[in-house]
Amino acid sequence: MGQTLGDVLGFAAGVAISPLPIVAINLILATPRGRLNGVLFAFGWLVGLGALGAVMLAIGGPAGSSTGKEPATWVGGLKTGLGILLLLFAVRQWRRRPADASQAQLPKWMAAIDRFTPVKTLGLGLVLSAANLKNAPLTIAAGATISASGIPLGQQVVSLAVFVFIGSLGLLVPLGAFLLLGERARHALSAGKDWAVRHNTAVMAVLFFVLGLKLLGDGIGILAR
């Protein structure tokens, strides 16, 4: 299981440092219902990541690895496709980065986040984790990697849980700081939000490029066996 955890750690880190959800949780915590909505947003995020990863484990199942404990051919094809997708995302993000980082803007829907109901905030967490085109490929890749590892089902579930936890640290850390420290944490959270806004596109471009190359290399390696 240790090797499997090592293989998915990079994907989990990529999900964890995704700037958009980090900005979202900071904006949510600054609203009048910040405590409740912050917890609901994080819960929706955890459920979304876990559900998407679980779907991949179910799809892979016994077909995830061959009789020789090597990943099945479809896993190589999936990783190759995801690698190409992430590389395309990297190019797109890099070309869209603002010339002046201080001019970076938030998505328009974030301007209304202070008016989100608890139900809508929960749904936002689900969407940003499971249906986000930037995070979903990383979660799918992690699920496929775990499924293809050939380890027992119980260890696969533990590996997925570790992935979800690490991938959620970008939300859980500011949420925990706010719940424990309250207003004393607001200045640090605001600084983190501002940094994420300014460097969102550049961070994601580099992240997608590195992980895309890894996935492409892994996929080609599996297909070439």
WOGIMO-V355832 format. One record per backbone hydrogen bond with DSSP energy under -1.0 kcal/mol. CO is the residue of the C=O (numbers start at 1). NH is the residue of the N-H. Records with the same first field share a line. If there is no record, write none. Layout:
BEGIN
CO: NH / NH
END
This chain:
BEGIN
1: 5
2: 6
3: 7
4: 8
5: 9
8: 12
9: 13
10: 14
11: 15
12: 16
13: 17
15: 18
18: 22
19: 23
20: 24
21: 25
22: 26
23: 27
24: 28
25: 29
28: 31
31: 34
33: 37
34: 38
35: 39
36: 40
37: 41
38: 42
39: 43
40: 44
41: 45
42: 46
43: 47
44: 48
45: 49
46: 50
47: 51
48: 52
49: 53
50: 54
51: 55
52: 56
53: 57
54: 58
55: 59
56: 60
57: 61
60: 63
61: 64
64: 72
66: 69
70: 66
72: 76
73: 77
74: 78
75: 79
76: 80
77: 81
78: 82
79: 83
80: 84
81: 85
82: 86
83: 87
84: 88
85: 89
86: 90
87: 91
88: 92
89: 93
90: 94
91: 95
92: 96
100: 103
101: 104
107: 110
108: 111
109: 112
110: 113
112: 115
113: 116
117: 121
118: 122
119: 123
120: 124
121: 125
122: 126
123: 127
124: 128
125: 129
126: 130
127: 131
132: 136
135: 139
136: 140
137: 141
138: 142
139: 143
140: 144
141: 145
142: 146
143: 147
144: 148
146: 149
152: 156
153: 157
154: 158
155: 159
156: 160
157: 161
158: 162
159: 163
160: 164
161: 165
162: 166
163: 167
166: 169
168: 171 / 172
169: 173
171: 175
172: 176
173: 177
174: 178
175: 179
176: 180
177: 181
178: 182
181: 184
182: 185
183: 186
185: 189
186: 190
187: 191
188: 192
189: 193
190: 194
191: 195
192: 196
193: 197
194: 198
195: 199
199: 203
200: 204
201: 205
202: 206
203: 207
204: 208
205: 209
206: 210
207: 211
208: 212
209: 213
210: 214
211: 215
212: 216
213: 217
214: 218
215: 219
216: 220
217: 221
218: 222
219: 223
220: 224
222: 225
END
